[in-house]
């Protein structure tokens, strides 16, 4: 069976997504992901965020594959 596309577009690859083309054989395919976001919380009235910078520091006590 042959599948043919005239146009093909990829907007985003995430998690365990992948794109393969042509004759290929994937072995031991795996994925690793990390998502660090930091903002905390803001409470009160008339609060404004301007030009904020956030630093996320990895805890070296935790074992991590990345």
Backbone as JSON Lines, residues from 0, in Angstrom:
{"i":0,"aa":"X","n":[0.84,-1.17,0.0],"ca":[0.0,0.0,0.0],"c":[0.89,1.24,0.0]}
{"i":1,"aa":"X","n":[0.56,2.21,-0.79],"ca":[1.31,3.46,-0.85],"c":[0.35,4.6,-0.58]}
{"i":2,"aa":"X","n":[0.71,5.43,0.38],"ca":[-0.07,6.63,0.7],"c":[0.74,7.82,0.26]}
{"i":3,"aa":"X","n":[0.13,8.71,-0.51],"ca":[0.86,9.85,-1.05],"c":[0.09,11.12,-0.73]}
{"i":4,"aa":"X","n":[0.81,12.14,-0.22],"ca":[0.22,13.43,0.1],"c":[0.76,14.47,-0.88]}
{"i":5,"aa":"X","n":[-0.11,15.34,-1.33],"ca":[0.35,16.43,-2.18],"c":[0.99,17.53,-1.32]}
{"i":6,"aa":"X","n":[0.38,17.85,-0.2],"ca":[0.89,18.84,0.76],"c":[0.81,18.24,2.15]}
{"i":7,"aa":"X","n":[1.83,18.51,2.96],"ca":[1.87,17.97,4.32],"c":[2.5,19.01,5.23]}
{"i":8,"aa":"X","n":[1.84,19.34,6.32],"ca":[2.33,20.38,7.23],"c":[2.25,19.87,8.67]}
{"i":9,"aa":"X","n":[3.28,20.15,9.45],"ca":[3.3,19.77,10.87],"c":[3.37,21.05,11.68]}
{"i":10,"aa":"X","n":[2.39,21.26,12.54],"ca":[2.36,22.46,13.37],"c":[3.15,22.29,14.66]}
{"i":11,"aa":"X","n":[3.08,21.1,15.25],"ca":[3.73,20.92,16.55],"c":[4.05,19.45,16.78]}
{"i":12,"aa":"X","n":[5.22,19.18,17.35],"ca":[5.58,17.85,17.83],"c":[5.66,17.93,19.35]}
{"i":13,"aa":"X","n":[5.04,17.0,20.03],"ca":[5.09,17.03,21.5],"c":[4.97,15.62,22.05]}
{"i":14,"aa":"X","n":[5.31,15.5,23.32],"ca":[5.27,14.22,24.03],"c":[6.06,13.18,23.24]}
{"i":15,"aa":"X","n":[5.42,12.11,22.8],"ca":[6.15,11.05,22.09],"c":[5.86,11.08,20.59]}
{"i":16,"aa":"X","n":[5.65,12.25,20.05],"ca":[5.4,12.4,18.61],"c":[6.7,12.28,17.83]}
{"i":17,"aa":"X","n":[6.58,11.84,16.6],"ca":[7.75,11.75,15.72],"c":[7.27,11.76,14.28]}
{"i":18,"aa":"X","n":[8.17,12.12,13.37],"ca":[7.87,12.09,11.95],"c":[8.97,11.28,11.26]}
{"i":19,"aa":"X","n":[8.57,10.27,10.52],"ca":[9.51,9.42,9.8],"c":[9.11,9.41,8.34]}
{"i":20,"aa":"X","n":[10.08,9.36,7.47],"ca":[9.8,9.37,6.04],"c":[10.67,8.35,5.34]}
{"i":21,"aa":"X","n":[10.15,7.76,4.29],"ca":[10.93,6.8,3.52],"c":[10.98,5.44,4.18]}
{"i":22,"aa":"X","n":[11.89,4.6,3.71],"ca":[12.06,3.27,4.29],"c":[12.79,3.42,5.62]}
{"i":23,"aa":"X","n":[12.14,3.06,6.7],"ca":[12.77,3.2,8.01],"c":[12.22,2.15,8.96]}
{"i":24,"aa":"X","n":[12.98,1.88,9.99],"ca":[12.59,0.92,11.01],"c":[13.08,1.46,12.35]}
{"i":25,"aa":"X","n":[12.16,1.84,13.22],"ca":[12.53,2.42,14.5],"c":[12.66,1.32,15.55]}
{"i":26,"aa":"X","n":[13.76,1.34,16.28],"ca":[13.93,0.41,17.39],"c":[14.25,1.2,18.65]}
{"i":27,"aa":"X","n":[13.82,0.7,19.76],"ca":[14.05,1.34,21.07],"c":[13.65,2.82,21.06]}
{"i":28,"aa":"X","n":[12.54,3.12,20.42],"ca":[12.06,4.49,20.35],"c":[11.52,4.88,21.72]}
{"i":29,"aa":"X","n":[12.0,5.99,22.26],"ca":[11.53,6.44,23.57],"c":[11.47,7.96,23.6]}
{"i":30,"aa":"X","n":[10.84,8.47,24.63],"ca":[10.72,9.91,24.79],"c":[10.9,10.28,26.25]}
{"i":31,"aa":"X","n":[11.35,11.48,26.45],"ca":[11.48,12.03,27.79],"c":[11.02,13.47,27.74]}
{"i":32,"aa":"X","n":[10.27,13.9,28.73],"ca":[9.74,15.26,28.69],"c":[9.82,15.9,30.07]}
{"i":33,"aa":"X","n":[9.98,17.2,30.05],"ca":[9.98,17.98,31.29],"c":[9.31,19.32,30.99]}
{"i":34,"aa":"X","n":[8.51,19.76,31.91],"ca":[7.86,21.05,31.73],"c":[7.98,21.82,33.03]}
{"i":35,"aa":"X","n":[8.76,22.87,33.0],"ca":[8.93,23.72,34.17],"c":[8.33,25.09,33.88]}
{"i":36,"aa":"X","n":[7.43,25.5,34.7],"ca":[6.83,26.82,34.54],"c":[6.8,27.48,35.91]}
{"i":37,"aa":"X","n":[7.04,28.76,35.95],"ca":[7.03,29.43,37.23],"c":[6.43,30.81,37.16]}
{"i":38,"aa":"X","n":[5.52,31.07,38.02],"ca":[4.96,32.4,38.15],"c":[4.49,32.63,39.58]}
{"i":39,"aa":"X","n":[4.15,31.57,40.28],"ca":[3.64,31.75,41.63],"c":[2.22,32.27,41.59]}
{"i":40,"aa":"X","n":[1.86,33.03,42.58],"ca":[0.52,33.6,42.61],"c":[0.58,35.07,42.99]}
{"i":41,"aa":"X","n":[-0.42,35.8,42.55],"ca":[-0.53,37.22,42.86],"c":[-1.89,37.43,43.49]}
{"i":42,"aa":"X","n":[-1.89,38.02,44.66],"ca":[-3.14,38.27,45.37],"c":[-3.29,39.76,45.63]}
{"i":43,"aa":"X","n":[-4.52,40.21,45.69],"ca":[-4.78,41.61,46.02],"c":[-5.42,42.35,44.86]}
{"i":44,"aa":"X","n":[-5.55,43.63,45.02],"ca":[-6.2,44.48,44.02],"c":[-5.17,45.32,43.29]}
{"i":45,"aa":"X","n":[-5.43,45.6,42.02],"ca":[-4.62,46.49,41.19],"c":[-3.17,46.03,41.07]}
{"i":46,"aa":"X","n":[-2.94,44.72,40.95],"ca":[-1.59,44.18,40.76],"c":[-1.23,44.19,39.29]}
{"i":47,"aa":"X","n":[0.03,44.46,38.97],"ca":[0.5,44.53,37.59],"c":[1.79,43.72,37.47]}
{"i":48,"aa":"X","n":[1.89,42.92,36.4],"ca":[3.13,42.19,36.06],"c":[3.8,42.92,34.9]}
{"i":49,"aa":"X","n":[5.05,43.31,35.06],"ca":[5.77,43.97,33.97],"c":[7.21,43.45,33.95]}
{"i":50,"aa":"X","n":[7.65,42.96,32.79],"ca":[9.04,42.52,32.59],"c":[9.53,41.55,33.65]}
{"i":51,"aa":"X","n":[8.73,40.57,33.97],"ca":[9.12,39.59,34.99],"c":[10.1,38.58,34.43]}
{"i":52,"aa":"X","n":[10.97,38.09,35.27],"ca":[11.9,37.01,34.93],"c":[11.75,35.94,35.98]}
{"i":53,"aa":"X","n":[11.68,34.69,35.53],"ca":[11.48,33.57,36.44],"c":[12.66,32.61,36.3]}
{"i":54,"aa":"X","n":[13.16,32.13,37.39],"ca":[14.27,31.18,37.39],"c":[13.77,29.9,38.06]}
{"i":55,"aa":"X","n":[13.96,28.79,37.36],"ca":[13.6,27.49,37.91],"c":[14.89,26.72,38.11]}
{"i":56,"aa":"X","n":[15.15,26.35,39.35],"ca":[16.38,25.65,39.67],"c":[16.07,24.18,39.91]}
{"i":57,"aa":"X","n":[16.83,23.31,39.25],"ca":[16.65,21.87,39.39],"c":[17.14,21.42,40.74]}
{"i":58,"aa":"X","n":[16.35,20.62,41.43],"ca":[16.74,20.05,42.7],"c":[17.69,18.89,42.42]}
{"i":59,"aa":"X","n":[18.94,19.03,42.8],"ca":[19.96,18.0,42.5],"c":[19.77,16.74,43.33]}
{"i":60,"aa":"X","n":[18.93,16.78,44.36],"ca":[18.67,15.59,45.18],"c":[17.75,14.6,44.45]}
{"i":61,"aa":"X","n":[17.0,15.07,43.46],"ca":[16.07,14.21,42.73],"c":[16.78,13.6,41.54]}
{"i":62,"aa":"X","n":[16.56,12.29,41.34],"ca":[17.16,11.6,40.19],"c":[16.34,11.92,38.96]}
{"i":63,"aa":"X","n":[17.02,12.21,37.86],"ca":[16.37,12.63,36.63],"c":[17.13,12.06,35.44]}
{"i":64,"aa":"X","n":[16.4,11.6,34.42],"ca":[17.03,11.02,33.24],"c":[17.56,12.08,32.27]}
{"i":65,"aa":"X","n":[17.13,13.32,32.41],"ca":[17.52,14.34,31.43],"c":[18.71,15.15,31.9]}
